[in-house]
Amino acid sequence: MFIIILLAALALSGLVATFVELRRDGFRPVATDWTRVAERDSIQNAESAPIYR
């Protein structure tokens, strides 16, 4: 019985530690800073080339 309680406590501490680390990891949805994005379109860089079949 003691081993079951010990394993349950260990599993619970691991679960709590996982949630704590997920909260502290710094991953948050952040809006895009459009001033840092390159102002060019992929179509502008397209090159015409022959298509071989």
Sequence and secondary structure as in RCSB ss.txt:
>XXXX:A:sequence
MFIIILLAALALSGLVATFVELRRDGFRPVATDWTRVAERDSIQNAESAPIYR
>XXXX:A:secstr
 HHHHHHHHHHHHHHHHHHHHHHHS        GGGS    TTTT        
